[in-house]
Amino acid sequence: METTVGLYKTECIRTRIFHDGPYKTITDVEYATAGWVSWYNTTRLHSSIGMVPPAEYEQTYYLNKAMQDTPV
């Protein structure tokens, strides 16, 4: 959990990647957080799964599983 919080602070809060300008309201933080969570769960490259995005890895996993479960 500490690693994820650290990544969140470094990648979302301390940069301007997921928001424009300084945070002025809690809504600004919420929108930036939603953007970061979406990126983190779907499009970031993950080294432990072969440098592919988690969403792509999951799609491939279930496609392969369905093919294995199909009777011949």
PQR file with spaces between the fields and no chain letter, atoms N, CA, C, O and H, PARSE charges and radii, in Angstrom:
ATOM       1  N    MET     1       0.824   -1.188    0.000 -0.4000 1.5000
ATOM       2  CA   MET     1       0.000    0.000    0.000 -0.0000 2.0000
ATOM       3  C    MET     1       0.871    1.255    0.000  0.5500 1.7000
ATOM       4  O    MET     1       0.553    2.227   -0.686 -0.5500 1.4000
ATOM       5  N    GLU     2       1.953    1.243    0.754 -0.4000 1.5000
ATOM       6  CA   GLU     2       2.816    2.417    0.799 -0.0000 2.0000
ATOM       7  C    GLU     2       3.395    2.743   -0.570  0.5500 1.7000
ATOM       8  O    GLU     2       3.537    3.913   -0.924 -0.5500 1.4000
ATOM       9  H    GLU     2       2.211    0.454    1.311  0.4000 1.0000
ATOM      10  N    THR     3       3.729    1.720   -1.337 -0.4000 1.5000
ATOM      11  CA   THR     3       4.282    1.943   -2.671 -0.0000 2.0000
ATOM      12  C    THR     3       3.257    2.612   -3.573  0.5500 1.7000
ATOM      13  O    THR     3       3.594    3.534   -4.316 -0.5500 1.4000
ATOM      14  H    THR     3       3.615    0.769   -1.049  0.4000 1.0000
ATOM      15  N    THR     4       2.020    2.163   -3.518 -0.4000 1.5000
ATOM      16  CA   THR     4       0.969    2.746   -4.352 -0.0000 2.0000
ATOM      17  C    THR     4       0.706    4.195   -3.964  0.5500 1.7000
ATOM      18  O    THR     4       0.536    5.051   -4.832 -0.5500 1.4000
ATOM      19  H    THR     4       1.746    1.414   -2.914  0.4000 1.0000
ATOM      20  N    VAL     5       0.672    4.474   -2.662 -0.4000 1.5000
ATOM      21  CA   VAL     5       0.468    5.854   -2.206 -0.0000 2.0000
ATOM      22  C    VAL     5       1.636    6.729   -2.660  0.5500 1.7000
ATOM      23  O    VAL     5       1.435    7.864   -3.091 -0.5500 1.4000
ATOM      24  H    VAL     5       0.810    3.778   -1.957  0.4000 1.0000
ATOM      25  N    GLY     6       2.850    6.200   -2.562 -0.4000 1.5000
ATOM      26  CA   GLY     6       4.015    6.945   -3.017 -0.0000 2.0000
ATOM      27  C    GLY     6       3.959    7.239   -4.504  0.5500 1.7000
ATOM      28  O    GLY     6       4.262    8.353   -4.931 -0.5500 1.4000
ATOM      29  H    GLY     6       3.013    5.278   -2.212  0.4000 1.0000
ATOM      30  N    LEU     7       3.569    6.239   -5.301 -0.4000 1.5000
ATOM      31  CA   LEU     7       3.414    6.453   -6.742 -0.0000 2.0000
ATOM      32  C    LEU     7       2.352    7.505   -7.024  0.5500 1.7000
ATOM      33  O    LEU     7       2.538    8.371   -7.879 -0.5500 1.4000
ATOM      34  H    LEU     7       3.322    5.334   -4.954  0.4000 1.0000
ATOM      35  N    TYR     8       1.247    7.428   -6.309 -0.4000 1.5000
ATOM      36  CA   TYR     8       0.153    8.394   -6.488 -0.0000 2.0000
ATOM      37  C    TYR     8       0.648    9.813   -6.227  0.5500 1.7000
ATOM      38  O    TYR     8       0.404   10.722   -7.021 -0.5500 1.4000
ATOM      39  H    TYR     8       1.095    6.725   -5.614  0.4000 1.0000
ATOM      40  N    LYS     9       1.344    9.991   -5.111 -0.4000 1.5000
ATOM      41  CA   LYS     9       1.844   11.329   -4.784 -0.0000 2.0000
ATOM      42  C    LYS     9       2.841   11.814   -5.825  0.5500 1.7000
ATOM      43  O    LYS     9       2.792   12.971   -6.244 -0.5500 1.4000
ATOM      44  H    LYS     9       1.542    9.253   -4.467  0.4000 1.0000
ATOM      45  N    THR    10       3.736   10.945   -6.240 -0.4000 1.5000
ATOM      46  CA   THR    10       4.771   11.320   -7.198 -0.0000 2.0000
ATOM      47  C    THR    10       4.204   11.573   -8.583  0.5500 1.7000
ATOM      48  O    THR    10       4.547   12.570   -9.217 -0.5500 1.4000
ATOM      49  H    THR    10       3.776   10.005   -5.900  0.4000 1.0000
ATOM      50  N    GLU    11       3.341   10.688   -9.062 -0.4000 1.5000
ATOM      51  CA   GLU    11       2.864   10.754  -10.437 -0.0000 2.0000
ATOM      52  C    GLU    11       1.639   11.634  -10.624  0.5500 1.7000
ATOM      53  O    GLU    11       1.450   12.203  -11.699 -0.5500 1.4000
ATOM      54  H    GLU    11       3.062    9.878   -8.546  0.4000 1.0000
ATOM      55  N    CYS    12       0.817   11.754   -9.615 -0.4000 1.5000
ATOM      56  CA   CYS    12      -0.434   12.494   -9.772 -0.0000 2.0000
ATOM      57  C    CYS    12      -0.396   13.857   -9.075  0.5500 1.7000
ATOM      58  O    CYS    12      -0.683   14.881   -9.696 -0.5500 1.4000
ATOM      59  H    CYS    12       0.971   11.291   -8.742  0.4000 1.0000
ATOM      60  N    ILE    13      -0.052   13.868   -7.819 -0.4000 1.5000
ATOM      61  CA   ILE    13      -0.151   15.093   -7.031 -0.0000 2.0000
ATOM      62  C    ILE    13       1.002   16.057   -7.314  0.5500 1.7000
ATOM      63  O    ILE    13       0.779   17.262   -7.430 -0.5500 1.4000
ATOM      64  H    ILE    13       0.180   13.036   -7.315  0.4000 1.0000
ATOM      65  N    ARG    14       2.216   15.551   -7.425 -0.4000 1.5000
ATOM      66  CA   ARG    14       3.383   16.434   -7.544 -0.0000 2.0000
ATOM      67  C    ARG    14       3.753   16.794   -8.983  0.5500 1.7000
ATOM      68  O    ARG    14       4.760   17.465   -9.207 -0.5500 1.4000
ATOM      69  H    ARG    14       2.397   14.572   -7.330  0.4000 1.0000
ATOM      70  N    THR    15       2.965   16.365   -9.947 -0.4000 1.5000
ATOM      71  CA   THR    15       3.232   16.715  -11.343 -0.0000 2.0000
ATOM      72  C    THR    15       1.998   17.388  -11.935  0.5500 1.7000
ATOM      73  O    THR    15       0.973   17.532  -11.269 -0.5500 1.4000
ATOM      74  H    THR    15       2.146   15.820   -9.765  0.4000 1.0000
ATOM      75  N    ARG    16       2.112   17.787  -13.163 -0.4000 1.5000
ATOM      76  CA   ARG    16       0.970   18.393  -13.864 -0.0000 2.0000
ATOM      77  C    ARG    16       0.494   17.492  -14.995  0.5500 1.7000
ATOM      78  O    ARG    16      -0.117   17.966  -15.953 -0.5500 1.4000
ATOM      79  H    ARG    16       2.945   17.670  -13.704  0.4000 1.0000
ATOM      80  N    ILE    17       0.768   16.207  -14.888 -0.4000 1.5000
ATOM      81  CA   ILE    17       0.371   15.268  -15.930 -0.0000 2.0000
ATOM      82  C    ILE    17      -1.131   15.043  -15.934  0.5500 1.7000
ATOM      83  O    ILE    17      -1.743   14.968  -17.000 -0.5500 1.4000
ATOM      84  H    ILE    17       1.264   15.823  -14.110  0.4000 1.0000
ATOM      85  N    PHE    18      -1.727   14.936  -14.767 -0.4000 1.5000
ATOM      86  CA   PHE    18      -3.145   14.587  -14.672 -0.0000 2.0000
ATOM      87  C    PHE    18      -4.042   15.777  -14.332  0.5500 1.7000
ATOM      88  O    PHE    18      -5.233   15.601  -14.073 -0.5500 1.4000
ATOM      89  H    PHE    18      -1.230   14.998  -13.902  0.4000 1.0000
ATOM      90  N    HIS    19      -3.479   16.990  -14.332 -0.4000 1.5000
ATOM      91  CA   HIS    19      -4.283   18.185  -14.082 -0.0000 2.0000
ATOM      92  C    HIS    19      -3.575   19.397  -14.669  0.5500 1.7000
ATOM      93  O    HIS    19      -2.362   19.372  -14.882 -0.5500 1.4000
ATOM      94  H    HIS    19      -2.512   17.134  -14.542  0.4000 1.0000
ATOM      95  N    ASP    20      -4.325   20.448  -14.928 -0.4000 1.5000
ATOM      96  CA   ASP    20      -3.756   21.701  -15.431 -0.0000 2.0000
ATOM      97  C    ASP    20      -3.655   22.688  -14.276  0.5500 1.7000
ATOM      98  O    ASP    20      -4.648   22.972  -13.606 -0.5500 1.4000
ATOM      99  H    ASP    20      -5.310   20.468  -14.756  0.4000 1.0000
ATOM     100  N    GLY    21      -2.475   23.202  -14.050 -0.4000 1.5000
ATOM     101  CA   GLY    21      -2.292   24.222  -13.019 -0.0000 2.0000
ATOM     102  C    GLY    21      -2.399   23.677  -11.619  0.5500 1.7000
ATOM     103  O    GLY    21      -2.517   22.468  -11.422 -0.5500 1.4000
ATOM     104  H    GLY    21      -1.668   22.972  -14.594  0.4000 1.0000
ATOM     105  N    PRO    22      -2.360   24.569  -10.638 -0.5600 1.5000
ATOM     106  CA   PRO    22      -2.422   24.131   -9.234  0.2800 2.0000
ATOM     107  C    PRO    22      -3.828   23.661   -8.849  0.5500 1.7000
ATOM     108  O    PRO    22      -4.821   24.047   -9.466 -0.5500 1.4000
ATOM     109  N    TYR    23      -3.883   22.831   -7.830 -0.4000 1.5000
ATOM     110  CA   TYR    23      -5.180   22.396   -7.304 -0.0000 2.0000
ATOM     111  C    TYR    23      -5.801   23.556   -6.540  0.5500 1.7000
ATOM     112  O    TYR    23      -5.164   24.144   -5.667 -0.5500 1.4000
ATOM     113  H    TYR    23      -3.077   22.517   -7.329  0.4000 1.0000
ATOM     114  N    LYS    24      -7.031   23.878   -6.866 -0.4000 1.5000
ATOM     115  CA   LYS    24      -7.719   24.962   -6.173 -0.0000 2.0000
ATOM     116  C    LYS    24      -8.873   24.454   -5.323  0.5500 1.7000
ATOM     117  O    LYS    24      -9.239   25.073   -4.324 -0.5500 1.4000
ATOM     118  H    LYS    24      -7.548   23.399   -7.576  0.4000 1.0000
ATOM     119  N    THR    25      -9.442   23.324   -5.724 -0.4000 1.5000
ATOM     120  CA   THR    25     -10.568   22.762   -4.983 -0.0000 2.0000
ATOM     121  C    THR    25     -10.367   21.260   -4.841  0.5500 1.7000
ATOM     122  O    THR    25      -9.512   20.664   -5.497 -0.5500 1.4000
ATOM     123  H    THR    25      -9.144   22.821   -6.535  0.4000 1.0000
ATOM     124  N    ILE    26     -11.163   20.671   -3.984 -0.4000 1.5000
ATOM     125  CA   ILE    26     -11.116   19.220   -3.810 -0.0000 2.0000
ATOM     126  C    ILE    26     -11.551   18.532   -5.099  0.5500 1.7000
ATOM     127  O    ILE    26     -11.106   17.421   -5.387 -0.5500 1.4000
ATOM     128  H    ILE    26     -11.857   21.155   -3.451  0.4000 1.0000
ATOM     129  N    THR    27     -12.405   19.173   -5.868 -0.4000 1.5000
ATOM     130  CA   THR    27     -12.845   18.612   -7.149 -0.0000 2.0000
ATOM     131  C    THR    27     -11.664   18.463   -8.109  0.5500 1.7000
ATOM     132  O    THR    27     -11.593   17.493   -8.863 -0.5500 1.4000
ATOM     133  H    THR    27     -12.767   20.076   -5.634  0.4000 1.0000
ATOM     134  N    ASP    28     -10.734   19.430   -8.080 -0.4000 1.5000
ATOM     135  CA   ASP    28      -9.531   19.315   -8.910 -0.0000 2.0000
ATOM     136  C    ASP    28      -8.743   18.057   -8.548  0.5500 1.7000
ATOM     137  O    ASP    28      -8.270   17.339   -9.429 -0.5500 1.4000
ATOM     138  H    ASP    28     -10.792   20.218   -7.467  0.4000 1.0000
ATOM     139  N    VAL    29      -8.607   17.799   -7.269 -0.4000 1.5000
ATOM     140  CA   VAL    29      -7.886   16.612   -6.802 -0.0000 2.0000
ATOM     141  C    VAL    29      -8.644   15.342   -7.202  0.5500 1.7000
ATOM     142  O    VAL    29      -8.033   14.357   -7.617 -0.5500 1.4000
ATOM     143  H    VAL    29      -8.991   18.383   -6.554  0.4000 1.0000
ATOM     144  N    GLU    30      -9.958   15.367   -7.078 -0.4000 1.5000
ATOM     145  CA   GLU    30     -10.764   14.203   -7.437 -0.0000 2.0000
ATOM     146  C    GLU    30     -10.638   13.875   -8.931  0.5500 1.7000
ATOM     147  O    GLU    30     -10.484   12.707   -9.288 -0.5500 1.4000
ATOM     148  H    GLU    30     -10.454   16.167   -6.740  0.4000 1.0000
ATOM     149  N    TYR    31     -10.700   14.877   -9.803 -0.4000 1.5000
ATOM     150  CA   TYR    31     -10.564   14.630  -11.244 -0.0000 2.0000
ATOM     151  C    TYR    31      -9.175   14.114  -11.591  0.5500 1.7000
ATOM     152  O    TYR    31      -9.033   13.194  -12.396 -0.5500 1.4000
ATOM     153  H    TYR    31     -10.825   15.826   -9.513  0.4000 1.0000
ATOM     154  N    ALA    32      -8.149   14.706  -10.984 -0.4000 1.5000
ATOM     155  CA   ALA    32      -6.782   14.237  -11.237 -0.0000 2.0000
ATOM     156  C    ALA    32      -6.619   12.803  -10.746  0.5500 1.7000
ATOM     157  O    ALA    32      -5.987   11.983  -11.412 -0.5500 1.4000
ATOM     158  H    ALA    32      -8.264   15.453  -10.330  0.4000 1.0000
ATOM     159  N    THR    33      -7.185   12.503   -9.588 -0.4000 1.5000
ATOM     160  CA   THR    33      -7.099   11.149   -9.037 -0.0000 2.0000
ATOM     161  C    THR    33      -7.813   10.146   -9.939  0.5500 1.7000
ATOM     162  O    THR    33      -7.303    9.051  -10.175 -0.5500 1.4000
ATOM     163  H    THR    33      -7.698   13.169   -9.047  0.4000 1.0000
ATOM     164  N    ALA    34      -8.976   10.511  -10.437 -0.4000 1.5000
ATOM     165  CA   ALA    34      -9.709    9.620  -11.346 -0.0000 2.0000
ATOM     166  C    ALA    34      -8.895    9.344  -12.606  0.5500 1.7000
ATOM     167  O    ALA    34      -8.860    8.210  -13.084 -0.5500 1.4000
ATOM     168  H    ALA    34      -9.390   11.401  -10.246  0.4000 1.0000
ATOM     169  N    GLY    35      -8.251   10.355  -13.139 -0.4000 1.5000
ATOM     170  CA   GLY    35      -7.412   10.175  -14.317 -0.0000 2.0000
ATOM     171  C    GLY    35      -6.222    9.275  -14.030  0.5500 1.7000
ATOM     172  O    GLY    35      -5.879    8.416  -14.843 -0.5500 1.4000
ATOM     173  H    GLY    35      -8.280   11.276  -12.751  0.4000 1.0000
ATOM     174  N    TRP    36      -5.591    9.467  -12.875 -0.4000 1.5000
ATOM     175  CA   TRP    36      -4.440    8.645  -12.495 -0.0000 2.0000
ATOM     176  C    TRP    36      -4.849    7.191  -12.290  0.5500 1.7000
ATOM     177  O    TRP    36      -4.161    6.283  -12.756 -0.5500 1.4000
ATOM     178  H    TRP    36      -5.870   10.164  -12.215  0.4000 1.0000
ATOM     179  N    VAL    37      -5.959    6.963  -11.598 -0.4000 1.5000
ATOM     180  CA   VAL    37      -6.429    5.596  -11.349 -0.0000 2.0000
ATOM     181  C    VAL    37      -6.757    4.900  -12.669  0.5500 1.7000
ATOM     182  O    VAL    37      -6.426    3.728  -12.852 -0.5500 1.4000
ATOM     183  H    VAL    37      -6.518    7.700  -11.220  0.4000 1.0000
ATOM     184  N    SER    38      -7.396    5.604  -13.571 -0.4000 1.5000
ATOM     185  CA   SER    38      -7.704    5.024  -14.877 -0.0000 2.0000
ATOM     186  C    SER    38      -6.419    4.644  -15.608  0.5500 1.7000
ATOM     187  O    SER    38      -6.311    3.540  -16.142 -0.5500 1.4000
ATOM     188  H    SER    38      -7.665    6.556  -13.422  0.4000 1.0000
ATOM     189  N    TRP    39      -5.458    5.543  -15.632 -0.4000 1.5000
ATOM     190  CA   TRP    39      -4.164    5.256  -16.275 -0.0000 2.0000
ATOM     191  C    TRP    39      -3.473    4.082  -15.593  0.5500 1.7000
ATOM     192  O    TRP    39      -2.983    3.176  -16.268 -0.5500 1.4000
ATOM     193  H    TRP    39      -5.546    6.440  -15.198  0.4000 1.0000
ATOM     194  N    TYR    40      -3.430    4.088  -14.268 -0.4000 1.5000
ATOM     195  CA   TYR    40      -2.731    3.061  -13.498 -0.0000 2.0000
ATOM     196  C    TYR    40      -3.327    1.679  -13.747  0.5500 1.7000
ATOM     197  O    TYR    40      -2.591    0.698  -13.853 -0.5500 1.4000
ATOM     198  H    TYR    40      -3.829    4.824  -13.720  0.4000 1.0000
ATOM     199  N    ASN    41      -4.641    1.592  -13.841 -0.4000 1.5000
ATOM     200  CA   ASN    41      -5.312    0.302  -13.998 -0.0000 2.0000
ATOM     201  C    ASN    41      -5.439   -0.176  -15.437  0.5500 1.7000
ATOM     202  O    ASN    41      -5.698   -1.357  -15.668 -0.5500 1.4000
ATOM     203  H    ASN    41      -5.240    2.389  -13.755  0.4000 1.0000
ATOM     204  N    THR    42      -5.262    0.713  -16.409 -0.4000 1.5000
ATOM     205  CA   THR    42      -5.530    0.296  -17.778 -0.0000 2.0000
ATOM     206  C    THR    42      -4.375    0.465  -18.754  0.5500 1.7000
ATOM     207  O    THR    42      -4.158   -0.418  -19.584 -0.5500 1.4000
ATOM     208  H    THR    42      -5.051    1.672  -16.222  0.4000 1.0000
ATOM     209  N    THR    43      -3.631    1.553  -18.690 -0.4000 1.5000
ATOM     210  CA   THR    43      -2.693    1.836  -19.776 -0.0000 2.0000
ATOM     211  C    THR    43      -1.213    1.876  -19.401  0.5500 1.7000
ATOM     212  O    THR    43      -0.372    1.882  -20.300 -0.5500 1.4000
ATOM     213  H    THR    43      -3.807    2.270  -18.016  0.4000 1.0000
ATOM     214  N    ARG    44      -0.862    1.901  -18.142 -0.4000 1.5000
ATOM     215  CA   ARG    44       0.565    1.956  -17.785 -0.0000 2.0000
ATOM     216  C    ARG    44       1.238    0.656  -18.167  0.5500 1.7000
ATOM     217  O    ARG    44       0.604   -0.399  -18.175 -0.5500 1.4000
ATOM     218  H    ARG    44      -1.545    1.896  -17.411  0.4000 1.0000
ATOM     219  N    LEU    45       2.501    0.724  -18.480 -0.4000 1.5000
ATOM     220  CA   LEU    45       3.263   -0.479  -18.782 -0.0000 2.0000
ATOM     221  C    LEU    45       3.748   -1.079  -17.474  0.5500 1.7000
ATOM     222  O    LEU    45       4.316   -0.379  -16.636 -0.5500 1.4000
ATOM     223  H    LEU    45       3.016    1.580  -18.474  0.4000 1.0000
ATOM     224  N    HIS    46       3.527   -2.360  -17.301 -0.4000 1.5000
ATOM     225  CA   HIS    46       3.849   -3.033  -16.048 -0.0000 2.0000
ATOM     226  C    HIS    46       4.957   -4.045  -16.294  0.5500 1.7000
ATOM     227  O    HIS    46       4.809   -4.950  -17.115 -0.5500 1.4000
ATOM     228  H    HIS    46       3.066   -2.929  -17.982  0.4000 1.0000
ATOM     229  N    SER    47       6.065   -3.893  -15.582 -0.4000 1.5000
ATOM     230  CA   SER    47       7.242   -4.729  -15.840 -0.0000 2.0000
ATOM     231  C    SER    47       7.029   -6.196  -15.474  0.5500 1.7000
ATOM     232  O    SER    47       7.583   -7.072  -16.138 -0.5500 1.4000
ATOM     233  H    SER    47       6.186   -3.158  -14.915  0.4000 1.0000
ATOM     234  N    SER    48       6.258   -6.486  -14.455 -0.4000 1.5000
ATOM     235  CA   SER    48       6.107   -7.888  -14.048 -0.0000 2.0000
ATOM     236  C    SER    48       5.174   -8.694  -14.954  0.5500 1.7000
ATOM     237  O    SER    48       5.068   -9.911  -14.803 -0.5500 1.4000
ATOM     238  H    SER    48       5.808   -5.774  -13.915  0.4000 1.0000
ATOM     239  N    ILE    49       4.503   -8.033  -15.884 -0.4000 1.5000
ATOM     240  CA   ILE    49       3.651   -8.759  -16.830 -0.0000 2.0000
ATOM     241  C    ILE    49       4.117   -8.542  -18.262  0.5500 1.7000
ATOM     242  O    ILE    49       3.317   -8.584  -19.197 -0.5500 1.4000
ATOM     243  H    ILE    49       4.589   -7.045  -16.007  0.4000 1.0000
ATOM     244  N    GLY    50       5.420   -8.308  -18.431 -0.4000 1.5000
ATOM     245  CA   GLY    50       5.999   -8.232  -19.774 -0.0000 2.0000
ATOM     246  C    GLY    50       5.902   -6.886  -20.449  0.5500 1.7000
ATOM     247  O    GLY    50       5.878   -6.813  -21.678 -0.5500 1.4000
ATOM     248  H    GLY    50       6.071   -8.274  -17.672  0.4000 1.0000
ATOM     249  N    MET    51       5.846   -5.818  -19.675 -0.4000 1.5000
ATOM     250  CA   MET    51       5.776   -4.451  -20.211 -0.0000 2.0000
ATOM     251  C    MET    51       4.566   -4.242  -21.114  0.5500 1.7000
ATOM     252  O    MET    51       4.657   -3.601  -22.160 -0.5500 1.4000
ATOM     253  H    MET    51       5.865   -5.878  -18.677  0.4000 1.0000
ATOM     254  N    VAL    52       3.442   -4.788  -20.693 -0.4000 1.5000
ATOM     255  CA   VAL    52       2.174   -4.534  -21.385 -0.0000 2.0000
ATOM     256  C    VAL    52       1.230   -3.876  -20.387  0.5500 1.7000
ATOM     257  O    VAL    52       1.402   -4.043  -19.180 -0.5500 1.4000
ATOM     258  H    VAL    52       3.368   -5.309  -19.843  0.4000 1.0000
ATOM     259  N    PRO    53       0.253   -3.142  -20.858 -0.5600 1.5000
ATOM     260  CA   PRO    53      -0.726   -2.525  -19.965  0.2800 2.0000
ATOM     261  C    PRO    53      -1.573   -3.589  -19.266  0.5500 1.7000
ATOM     262  O    PRO    53      -1.859   -4.630  -19.857 -0.5500 1.4000
ATOM     263  N    PRO    54      -1.976   -3.343  -18.020 -0.5600 1.5000
ATOM     264  CA   PRO    54      -2.793   -4.318  -17.300  0.2800 2.0000
ATOM     265  C    PRO    54      -4.075   -4.705  -18.031  0.5500 1.7000
ATOM     266  O    PRO    54      -4.459   -5.874  -18.010 -0.5500 1.4000
ATOM     267  N    ALA    55      -4.739   -3.759  -18.671 -0.4000 1.5000
ATOM     268  CA   ALA    55      -5.984   -4.077  -19.380 -0.0000 2.0000
ATOM     269  C    ALA    55      -5.724   -5.031  -20.542  0.5500 1.7000
ATOM     270  O    ALA    55      -6.508   -5.950  -20.781 -0.5500 1.4000
ATOM     271  H    ALA    55      -4.427   -2.810  -18.687  0.4000 1.0000
ATOM     272  N    GLU    56      -4.628   -4.817  -21.263 -0.4000 1.5000
ATOM     273  CA   GLU    56      -4.282   -5.701  -22.375 -0.0000 2.0000
ATOM     274  C    GLU    56      -3.924   -7.095  -21.875  0.5500 1.7000
ATOM     275  O    GLU    56      -4.317   -8.094  -22.478 -0.5500 1.4000
ATOM     276  H    GLU    56      -3.990   -4.071  -21.069  0.4000 1.0000
ATOM     277  N    TYR    57      -3.186   -7.162  -20.784 -0.4000 1.5000
ATOM     278  CA   TYR    57      -2.810   -8.451  -20.197 -0.0000 2.0000
ATOM     279  C    TYR    57      -4.053   -9.221  -19.757  0.5500 1.7000
ATOM     280  O    TYR    57      -4.165  -10.424  -19.996 -0.5500 1.4000
ATOM     281  H    TYR    57      -2.867   -6.350  -20.295  0.4000 1.0000
ATOM     282  N    GLU    58      -4.989   -8.516  -19.112 -0.4000 1.5000
ATOM     283  CA   GLU    58      -6.216   -9.163  -18.649 -0.0000 2.0000
ATOM     284  C    GLU    58      -7.050   -9.663  -19.825  0.5500 1.7000
ATOM     285  O    GLU    58      -7.595  -10.766  -19.772 -0.5500 1.4000
ATOM     286  H    GLU    58      -4.898   -7.539  -18.918  0.4000 1.0000
ATOM     287  N    GLN    59      -7.152   -8.874  -20.871 -0.4000 1.5000
ATOM     288  CA   GLN    59      -7.911   -9.285  -22.057 -0.0000 2.0000
ATOM     289  C    GLN    59      -7.296  -10.542  -22.674  0.5500 1.7000
ATOM     290  O    GLN    59      -8.016  -11.474  -23.034 -0.5500 1.4000
ATOM     291  H    GLN    59      -6.709   -7.979  -20.915  0.4000 1.0000
ATOM     292  N    THR    60      -5.979  -10.568  -22.796 -0.4000 1.5000
ATOM     293  CA   THR    60      -5.292  -11.732  -23.349 -0.0000 2.0000
ATOM     294  C    THR    60      -5.483  -12.946  -22.462  0.5500 1.7000
ATOM     295  O    THR    60      -5.686  -14.054  -22.957 -0.5500 1.4000
ATOM     296  H    THR    60      -5.395   -9.811  -22.504  0.4000 1.0000
ATOM     297  N    TYR    61      -5.419  -12.744  -21.152 -0.4000 1.5000
ATOM     298  CA   TYR    61      -5.597  -13.843  -20.205 -0.0000 2.0000
ATOM     299  C    TYR    61      -6.963  -14.498  -20.391  0.5500 1.7000
ATOM     300  O    TYR    61      -7.058  -15.720  -20.509 -0.5500 1.4000
ATOM     301  H    TYR    61      -5.254  -11.843  -20.750  0.4000 1.0000
ATOM     302  N    TYR    62      -8.013  -13.688  -20.416 -0.4000 1.5000
ATOM     303  CA   TYR    62      -9.357  -14.259  -20.528 -0.0000 2.0000
ATOM     304  C    TYR    62      -9.616  -14.856  -21.912  0.5500 1.7000
ATOM     305  O    TYR    62     -10.358  -15.831  -22.031 -0.5500 1.4000
ATOM     306  H    TYR    62      -7.935  -12.696  -20.321  0.4000 1.0000
ATOM     307  N    LEU    63      -9.024  -14.292  -22.942 -0.4000 1.5000
ATOM     308  CA   LEU    63      -9.149  -14.866  -24.278 -0.0000 2.0000
ATOM     309  C    LEU    63      -8.506  -16.259  -24.309  0.5500 1.7000
ATOM     310  O    LEU    63      -9.097  -17.210  -24.820 -0.5500 1.4000
ATOM     311  H    LEU    63      -8.421  -13.500  -22.845  0.4000 1.0000
ATOM     312  N    ASN    64      -7.298  -16.369  -23.763 -0.4000 1.5000
ATOM     313  CA   ASN    64      -6.616  -17.663  -23.707 -0.0000 2.0000
ATOM     314  C    ASN    64      -7.368  -18.663  -22.841  0.5500 1.7000
ATOM     315  O    ASN    64      -7.443  -19.847  -23.171 -0.5500 1.4000
ATOM     316  H    ASN    64      -6.818  -15.596  -23.348  0.4000 1.0000
ATOM     317  N    LYS    65      -7.921  -18.188  -21.737 -0.4000 1.5000
ATOM     318  CA   LYS    65      -8.692  -19.068  -20.845 -0.0000 2.0000
ATOM     319  C    LYS    65      -9.935  -19.596  -21.553  0.5500 1.7000
ATOM     320  O    LYS    65     -10.273  -20.773  -21.428 -0.5500 1.4000
ATOM     321  H    LYS    65      -7.861  -17.226  -21.469  0.4000 1.0000
ATOM     322  N    ALA    66     -10.611  -18.730  -22.292 -0.4000 1.5000
ATOM     323  CA   ALA    66     -11.808  -19.162  -23.024 -0.0000 2.0000
ATOM     324  C    ALA    66     -11.456  -20.183  -24.085  0.5500 1.7000
ATOM     325  O    ALA    66     -12.217  -21.121  -24.322 -0.5500 1.4000
ATOM     326  H    ALA    66     -10.337  -17.773  -22.394  0.4000 1.0000
ATOM     327  N    MET    67     -10.317  -20.010  -24.724 -0.4000 1.5000
ATOM     328  CA   MET    67      -9.894  -20.959  -25.752 -0.0000 2.0000
ATOM     329  C    MET    67      -9.578  -22.323  -25.131  0.5500 1.7000
ATOM     330  O    MET    67      -9.856  -23.361  -25.731 -0.5500 1.4000
ATOM     331  H    MET    67      -9.699  -19.248  -24.532  0.4000 1.0000
ATOM     332  N    GLN    68      -9.000  -22.316  -23.938 -0.4000 1.5000
ATOM     333  CA   GLN    68      -8.668  -23.574  -23.243 -0.0000 2.0000
ATOM     334  C    GLN    68      -9.926  -24.288  -22.762  0.5500 1.7000
ATOM     335  O    GLN    68      -9.976  -25.518  -22.724 -0.5500 1.4000
ATOM     336  H    GLN    68      -8.773  -21.473  -23.451  0.4000 1.0000
ATOM     337  N    ASP    69     -10.936  -23.512  -22.397 -0.4000 1.5000
ATOM     338  CA   ASP    69     -12.168  -24.088  -21.867 -0.0000 2.0000
ATOM     339  C    ASP    69     -13.124  -24.583  -22.958  0.5500 1.7000
ATOM     340  O    ASP    69     -14.100  -25.273  -22.665 -0.5500 1.4000
ATOM     341  H    ASP    69     -10.896  -22.513  -22.428  0.4000 1.0000
ATOM     342  N    THR    70     -12.840  -24.230  -24.210 -0.4000 1.5000
ATOM     343  CA   THR    70     -13.706  -24.628  -25.317 -0.0000 2.0000
ATOM     344  C    THR    70     -13.488  -26.113  -25.632  0.5500 1.7000
ATOM     345  O    THR    70     -12.357  -26.539  -25.863 -0.5500 1.4000
ATOM     346  H    THR    70     -12.048  -23.669  -24.448  0.4000 1.0000
ATOM     347  N    PRO    71     -14.567  -26.896  -25.640 -0.5600 1.5000
ATOM     348  CA   PRO    71     -14.411  -28.310  -25.970  0.2800 2.0000
ATOM     349  C    PRO    71     -13.991  -28.502  -27.429  0.5500 1.7000
ATOM     350  O    PRO    71     -14.329  -27.704  -28.303 -0.5500 1.4000
ATOM     351  N    VAL    72     -13.255  -29.572  -27.663 -0.4000 1.5000
ATOM     352  CA   VAL    72     -12.750  -29.838  -29.013 -0.0000 2.0000
ATOM     353  C    VAL    72     -13.642  -30.825  -29.716  0.5500 1.7000
ATOM     354  O    VAL    72     -13.385  -31.179  -30.866 -0.5500 1.4000
ATOM     355  H    VAL    72     -12.981  -30.220  -26.953  0.4000 1.0000
